[in-house]
Amino acid sequence: MPKDNSDFFKQKKIWSKVKDELLGCYMVPYFTKILSMGRPILYVDCFAGKGKFEDGEPGSPLTALQSLDSSIAVYRGSRMPAVNMKFIELNHYQYLEGNIPSQHRRRCEVIGGKFEDNIKPLLQKAMSAANHQLNVFLYVDPYGVKVLNATLFDSLAVAFSTAELLINLNSFGFIREACRVKKIKFREREYEIFSDLEEYDSSVLDSIQELNDIAGGDYWQAIIDVYRVGEIDCREAEKEFSLKYKQRLRRNYTYVLDMPIRLKAGQHPKYRMVHATNHPDGCVLMADNIAKRTDRLVIEIQSGGQLSLMPQTAENEMVGDEMLMERVKAILDRTGSYVRLNKFLADFYNEYGVLCDLSRLSSGRSGSVLKTLEKSGYIDVQRTPAVTEKGKLSAFWQEGKGNTLMLRKRS
């Protein structure tokens, strides 16, 4: 039975705040970089909602527009590239239209209707008009899993100049429906797992094919079969499905990260935010963003403001400096020639997940992994520019603003 969501927009819940922080904090550098390159942007919020909650908190459309404002404020080009913001909303599009700030109305379009009816015509029109020069970002925050379609996500990566995705994946909802369709008993108490889950639609699915379309293959069936015989529980099934889902996205997107959203340590995640991109800079930015949002979840929310003796990941794993050092060296051992810093960092996060924020790996602070390895002579580093304006040797450990860094394991 569908949940009663009549009060959905009355007050913005804490996990919605974290989710929109993840979006907003990433979109500022995203917009800034694409605009600085003089490239047009199409941003699509596929399930946009009202735009604003009744308590005054902004929803995802206003969050994205605020991020765009921040990027426009620092833009120094002679001509602003075209930025088109599309908001698809079925139930509340009239409220959303009224909540769009006046200064953005010329670049915004609110599309009243279903995502699945509107997304392909919208993208096809944009593709033909831009002659493959368009940069596309899709924010996909559905009310269930039914409308997710792996083939659509695949097509974006080849149809546009660049394509990025930020998907709210209700992975437990998928496991629940997979069990139901395959007539396997769902052993856990549904209320404990799905209470307070933000889903308008419980996404009742009718066939194996629908599940294959969402997952992008039939790999999920083996996971459900292992769950059926009791070798894994629901939490392990969800984690394995999420891992395989990310691997499936990597067929067309080089870098795929995720952040589980949970409110208590050890609790089932409510859902996972999944980010996909083909650009190492975007992966590194999102990884650092996820790490900072994780601090907010783990410290401020899960632990009631109590600091831990050792930093934790969003999976509530303890991550010590020894582990980080070991895994950085493992990637360095596979890196024969010089590699750009951000490419190296993106490969690290893509392989191991977001184990820590950027500063623990790559910063000028004492004890950061790469600075320690440079100081000990384990790696060679080439910086451009090699010297500062004051004539001193450069010592920076992050790229940007004209700084580039190449590194390799010393032979």
C-alpha positions as CSV (number, residue, x, y, z in Angstrom):
1,M,0.0,0.0,0.0
2,P,1.4,3.4,-0.9
3,K,2.4,5.6,2.0
4,D,0.5,8.7,3.0
5,N,2.7,11.5,1.8
6,S,0.3,14.4,2.2
7,D,2.7,16.1,4.7
8,F,5.8,15.4,2.6
9,F,6.6,19.0,2.0
10,K,5.6,20.4,5.4
11,Q,9.1,20.1,6.8
12,K,12.4,19.2,5.3
13,K,13.8,16.1,7.1
14,I,17.5,15.9,8.0
15,W,18.4,13.3,5.4
16,S,16.9,15.5,2.7
17,K,19.1,18.3,3.9
18,V,22.2,16.1,3.7
19,K,21.1,14.9,0.2
20,D,20.6,18.5,-1.0
21,E,23.9,19.6,0.6
22,L,25.6,16.8,-1.5
23,L,24.0,18.2,-4.6
24,G,24.5,21.9,-3.9
25,C,28.2,21.7,-2.8
26,Y,29.1,19.7,-5.9
27,M,27.2,21.9,-8.4
28,V,29.1,25.1,-7.5
29,P,32.5,23.8,-8.7
30,Y,30.7,21.8,-11.5
31,F,29.0,25.0,-12.9
32,T,32.1,27.1,-12.4
33,K,34.4,24.7,-14.3
34,I,32.0,24.1,-17.3
35,L,31.3,27.8,-17.6
36,S,35.0,28.7,-17.5
37,M,35.5,26.4,-20.5
38,G,32.8,28.3,-22.4
39,R,30.6,25.3,-22.8
40,P,26.7,25.1,-22.7
41,I,25.0,23.2,-19.9
42,L,21.8,21.3,-19.6
43,Y,20.8,20.5,-16.0
44,V,17.7,18.3,-15.5
45,D,16.1,17.7,-12.1
46,C,14.0,14.7,-13.0
47,F,11.7,14.6,-9.9
48,A,11.8,18.3,-8.8
49,G,9.0,18.5,-6.3
50,K,7.6,21.9,-5.1
51,G,11.0,23.6,-5.1
52,K,10.5,24.8,-1.5
53,F,9.2,23.2,1.7
54,E,6.6,24.8,3.8
55,D,9.1,25.5,6.6
56,G,11.0,27.7,4.1
57,E,13.8,25.3,3.3
58,P,14.8,25.1,-0.3
59,G,14.2,21.9,-2.3
60,S,16.6,20.5,-4.9
61,P,15.6,23.0,-7.7
62,L,16.3,26.1,-5.6
63,T,19.5,24.4,-4.3
64,A,20.8,24.0,-7.8
65,L,19.8,27.6,-8.8
66,Q,21.6,28.9,-5.7
67,S,24.7,26.9,-6.8
68,L,24.4,28.5,-10.2
69,D,24.2,31.9,-8.7
70,S,27.5,31.3,-6.8
71,S,29.2,30.2,-10.0
72,I,27.9,33.1,-12.1
73,A,29.2,35.5,-9.4
74,V,32.8,34.5,-10.1
75,Y,32.5,34.1,-13.8
76,R,35.0,36.3,-15.7
77,G,34.4,35.3,-19.3
78,S,33.3,37.8,-21.9
79,R,30.2,35.8,-22.9
80,M,28.2,33.6,-20.6
81,P,27.6,30.1,-22.1
82,A,23.9,29.0,-22.3
83,V,22.7,27.3,-19.2
84,N,19.3,25.6,-19.4
85,M,17.6,24.3,-16.2
86,K,14.8,21.8,-16.7
87,F,12.6,20.7,-13.9
88,I,10.3,17.7,-14.4
89,E,7.5,17.3,-11.9
90,L,4.2,15.4,-12.1
91,N,2.1,16.5,-9.0
92,H,3.4,19.9,-7.9
93,Y,4.6,21.7,-11.0
94,Q,2.3,24.7,-10.4
95,Y,3.9,25.3,-7.0
96,L,7.3,24.8,-8.5
97,E,6.7,27.4,-11.2
98,G,5.8,30.0,-8.5
99,N,8.9,29.2,-6.5
100,I,11.4,29.8,-9.3
101,P,13.3,33.1,-8.6
102,S,12.5,35.8,-11.2
103,Q,16.2,36.2,-12.2
104,H,16.2,32.6,-13.4
105,R,12.9,32.4,-15.2
106,R,14.5,32.9,-18.6
107,R,16.8,29.9,-18.3
108,C,14.3,27.6,-16.4
109,E,11.5,25.4,-17.7
110,V,9.1,23.5,-15.5
111,I,7.8,20.5,-17.3
112,G,4.5,19.1,-15.8
113,G,4.2,15.4,-16.3
114,K,5.9,12.0,-15.8
115,F,9.7,11.7,-16.0
116,E,9.4,8.6,-18.2
117,D,7.2,10.4,-20.7
118,N,9.3,13.5,-20.9
119,I,13.0,12.7,-20.4
120,K,13.8,11.1,-23.8
121,P,12.1,13.9,-25.9
122,L,13.8,16.5,-23.8
123,L,17.2,15.0,-24.3
124,Q,16.7,14.2,-28.0
125,K,15.7,17.9,-28.7
126,A,18.7,19.1,-26.7
127,M,21.1,16.8,-28.5
128,S,20.0,17.9,-32.0
129,A,20.1,21.6,-31.1
130,A,23.6,21.4,-29.5
131,N,25.4,19.3,-32.1
132,H,27.0,17.1,-29.4
133,Q,28.6,20.1,-27.7
134,L,26.2,20.0,-24.7
135,N,27.3,19.1,-21.1
136,V,24.4,17.3,-19.3
137,F,23.9,16.8,-15.6
138,L,20.9,14.6,-14.4
139,Y,19.7,14.7,-10.8
140,V,17.5,11.7,-10.5
141,D,15.7,11.6,-7.1
142,P,12.7,9.4,-7.8
143,Y,10.0,8.3,-5.4
144,G,10.9,4.6,-5.9
145,V,13.0,2.6,-8.3
146,K,10.6,1.7,-11.0
147,V,11.5,4.6,-13.3
148,L,15.3,4.1,-13.2
149,N,16.5,2.7,-16.5
150,A,20.1,1.7,-17.1
151,T,19.8,2.0,-20.9
152,L,18.9,5.7,-20.6
153,F,21.9,6.4,-18.4
154,D,24.2,4.5,-20.9
155,S,23.0,6.6,-23.8
156,L,23.9,9.9,-22.1
157,A,27.6,9.1,-21.9
158,V,27.9,8.7,-25.7
159,A,25.3,11.3,-26.9
160,F,26.7,14.5,-25.2
161,S,30.1,16.2,-24.7
162,T,30.0,15.2,-21.1
163,A,27.3,13.6,-18.9
164,E,27.1,13.2,-15.2
165,L,24.5,11.5,-12.9
166,L,23.5,11.9,-9.3
167,I,21.0,9.1,-8.5
168,N,19.1,8.4,-5.4
169,L,19.1,4.6,-5.5
170,N,16.5,3.0,-3.2
171,S,18.5,-0.2,-3.2
172,F,16.5,-1.8,-0.4
173,G,13.3,-1.1,-2.4
174,F,14.9,-3.0,-5.3
175,I,15.7,-6.0,-3.0
176,R,12.2,-6.1,-1.7
177,E,10.6,-6.1,-5.1
178,A,13.2,-8.6,-6.4
179,C,12.1,-11.0,-3.7
180,R,8.4,-10.5,-4.4
181,V,8.7,-11.0,-8.1
182,K,10.8,-14.1,-7.6
183,K,8.3,-15.3,-5.0
184,I,11.0,-15.4,-2.2
185,K,10.1,-14.5,1.4
186,F,11.4,-11.2,2.5
187,R,12.7,-12.2,5.9
188,E,13.2,-8.8,7.5
189,R,10.4,-6.6,9.0
190,E,9.5,-4.2,6.3
191,Y,8.5,-1.5,8.7
192,E,11.9,-1.4,10.3
193,I,13.7,-1.0,7.0
194,F,11.3,1.2,5.1
195,S,9.9,3.4,7.9
196,D,10.5,7.1,7.1
197,L,11.8,6.2,3.7
198,E,11.2,9.0,1.2
199,E,9.1,7.2,-1.4
200,Y,5.8,8.4,-2.8
201,D,5.5,5.2,-4.8
202,S,6.4,1.8,-3.3
203,S,7.4,0.8,-6.9
204,V,5.5,-2.4,-7.2
205,L,7.1,-4.2,-10.1
206,D,5.5,-6.9,-12.2
207,S,8.2,-8.8,-14.0
208,I,11.8,-10.0,-14.1
209,Q,12.3,-7.8,-17.2
210,E,11.4,-4.6,-15.3
211,L,14.0,-5.5,-12.7
212,N,16.6,-6.2,-15.4
213,D,15.8,-2.8,-17.0
214,I,16.4,-1.0,-13.7
215,A,19.6,-2.9,-12.8
216,G,21.0,-3.0,-16.4
217,G,21.2,-6.8,-16.4
218,D,20.3,-10.0,-14.6
219,Y,23.2,-10.0,-12.1
220,W,20.8,-9.2,-9.3
221,Q,19.2,-12.6,-9.6
222,A,22.2,-14.5,-8.2
223,I,22.2,-12.2,-5.2
224,I,18.6,-12.9,-4.5
225,D,19.1,-16.6,-4.9
226,V,21.9,-16.5,-2.3
227,Y,19.6,-14.5,0.0
228,R,16.8,-17.1,-0.5
229,V,18.8,-19.9,0.9
230,G,19.9,-17.8,3.9
231,E,23.6,-17.5,3.1
232,I,23.3,-13.7,3.4
233,D,20.8,-11.3,5.1
234,C,19.0,-8.3,3.6
235,R,21.8,-5.9,4.5
236,E,24.4,-8.0,2.8
237,A,22.2,-8.4,-0.3
238,E,21.7,-4.7,-0.5
239,K,25.4,-4.0,-0.2
240,E,26.2,-6.6,-2.9
241,F,23.5,-5.2,-5.2
242,S,24.8,-1.7,-4.8
243,L,28.4,-2.8,-5.6
244,K,27.2,-4.6,-8.7
245,Y,25.1,-1.6,-9.8
246,K,28.1,0.6,-9.6
247,Q,30.1,-1.9,-11.6
248,R,27.4,-1.9,-14.2
249,L,27.4,1.9,-14.5
250,R,31.2,1.8,-15.0
251,R,30.6,0.3,-18.5
252,N,30.0,3.9,-19.6
253,Y,31.2,6.0,-16.7
254,T,34.8,5.6,-15.6
255,Y,34.2,6.9,-12.0
256,V,31.2,5.8,-9.9
257,L,31.0,6.6,-6.2
258,D,28.2,6.2,-3.7
259,M,27.1,7.5,-0.3
260,P,24.8,5.5,1.9
261,I,22.3,7.7,3.9
262,R,21.7,6.3,7.4
263,L,20.7,8.1,10.6
264,K,22.1,5.7,13.1
265,A,25.3,3.7,13.2
266,G,24.6,0.1,12.2
267,Q,21.2,1.0,10.8
268,H,20.2,0.0,7.3
269,P,20.9,2.9,4.9
270,K,17.7,4.6,3.8
271,Y,19.1,4.8,0.3
272,R,22.3,5.4,-1.6
273,M,23.3,8.5,-3.5
274,V,25.3,7.3,-6.6
275,H,27.4,9.7,-8.6
276,A,28.8,8.8,-12.1
277,T,31.2,10.8,-14.2
278,N,33.9,10.2,-16.8
279,H,36.2,13.0,-15.5
280,P,38.7,12.5,-12.7
281,D,38.3,16.1,-11.4
282,G,34.6,15.5,-10.9
283,C,35.2,12.3,-9.1
284,V,37.7,13.9,-6.7
285,L,35.4,16.8,-6.0
286,M,32.4,14.5,-5.3
287,A,34.6,12.2,-3.1
288,D,35.6,15.1,-0.9
289,N,32.0,16.3,-0.9
290,I,30.8,12.9,0.2
291,A,33.4,12.8,3.0
292,K,32.3,16.2,4.3
293,R,28.6,15.1,4.2
294,T,29.7,11.9,6.0
295,D,31.1,13.9,8.8
296,R,27.8,15.6,9.1
297,L,25.9,12.3,9.2
298,V,28.3,10.4,11.4
299,I,29.3,13.1,13.9
300,E,26.4,15.5,14.0
301,I,23.5,13.1,13.5
302,Q,24.5,9.5,14.2
303,S,26.8,10.3,17.2
304,G,24.9,13.4,18.5
305,G,28.0,15.6,18.1
306,Q,30.4,13.2,19.8
307,L,33.8,12.9,18.0
308,S,35.2,9.5,17.4
309,L,38.8,8.5,18.2
310,M,39.2,7.4,14.6
311,P,37.4,8.9,11.5
312,Q,34.6,6.7,10.0
313,T,33.2,6.2,6.5
314,A,29.5,6.5,5.6
315,E,29.6,2.6,6.0
316,N,30.7,3.2,9.7
317,E,34.1,1.7,9.0
318,M,37.1,2.9,10.9
319,V,39.9,4.1,8.6
320,G,43.4,4.5,10.1
321,D,46.4,6.1,8.5
322,E,48.1,2.7,8.1
323,M,45.2,1.4,5.9
324,L,45.3,4.5,3.7
325,M,49.1,4.3,3.3
326,E,48.8,0.6,2.3
327,R,46.1,1.2,-0.3
328,V,47.8,4.3,-1.8
329,K,51.0,2.2,-2.2
330,A,49.0,-0.5,-3.9
331,I,47.8,1.9,-6.6
332,L,51.3,3.4,-6.9
333,D,52.7,0.0,-7.5
334,R,50.5,-0.3,-10.6
335,T,51.5,3.2,-11.8
336,G,54.6,2.8,-14.0
337,S,54.8,6.3,-15.5
338,Y,53.9,9.8,-14.2
339,V,50.2,10.3,-13.6
340,R,48.3,13.4,-12.9
341,L,47.4,13.9,-9.2
342,N,43.6,14.1,-9.8
343,K,43.7,11.0,-12.0
344,F,45.6,9.1,-9.3
345,L,43.1,10.3,-6.5
346,A,40.1,9.5,-8.7
347,D,41.4,6.0,-9.3
348,F,41.9,5.6,-5.5
349,Y,38.3,6.6,-4.6
350,N,36.9,4.6,-7.5
351,E,38.5,1.4,-6.3
352,Y,38.3,1.7,-2.6
353,G,35.3,4.1,-2.0
354,V,35.3,7.3,0.0
355,L,37.5,6.2,2.8
356,C,38.5,9.8,3.8
357,D,38.4,13.4,2.8
358,L,40.9,14.8,0.3
359,S,43.1,16.4,3.0
360,R,44.1,13.1,4.5
361,L,45.4,11.8,1.2
362,S,46.7,14.9,-0.5
363,S,47.5,18.2,1.3
364,G,50.3,20.2,2.7
365,R,49.5,19.2,6.3
366,S,51.9,17.1,8.2
367,G,50.9,13.4,8.0
368,S,49.0,13.5,4.8
369,V,49.7,10.3,2.9
370,L,51.2,11.7,-0.3
371,K,53.2,14.4,1.4
372,T,54.7,11.7,3.7
373,L,55.6,9.6,0.7
374,E,57.2,12.5,-1.1
375,K,59.3,13.4,2.0
376,S,60.5,9.8,2.4
377,G,61.5,9.5,-1.2
378,Y,58.9,6.8,-2.1
379,I,57.5,9.0,-4.9
380,D,58.8,11.5,-7.4
381,V,56.7,14.6,-7.9
382,Q,56.7,17.2,-10.7
383,R,54.8,20.5,-10.1
384,T,53.8,23.1,-12.6
385,P,54.7,25.9,-11.9
386,A,57.9,24.5,-10.3
387,V,58.5,27.7,-8.4
388,T,56.3,30.3,-6.7
389,E,56.1,34.0,-7.5
390,K,58.6,34.6,-4.7
391,G,61.1,32.1,-6.3
392,K,60.7,29.3,-3.8
393,L,60.1,25.7,-4.8
394,S,56.4,24.9,-5.2
395,A,55.0,22.6,-2.5
396,F,51.3,22.5,-3.3
397,W,49.4,19.2,-3.0
398,Q,46.1,20.0,-4.8
399,E,45.5,20.9,-8.4
400,G,43.6,23.9,-9.7
401,K,44.0,27.6,-10.5
402,G,46.8,26.9,-12.9
403,N,48.6,24.3,-10.7
404,T,49.2,20.8,-12.0
405,L,51.0,17.9,-10.3
406,M,52.4,14.7,-11.7
407,L,53.6,11.8,-9.5
408,R,55.0,8.3,-9.8
409,K,56.6,5.6,-7.6
410,R,60.3,6.1,-7.5
411,S,62.1,3.3,-9.4
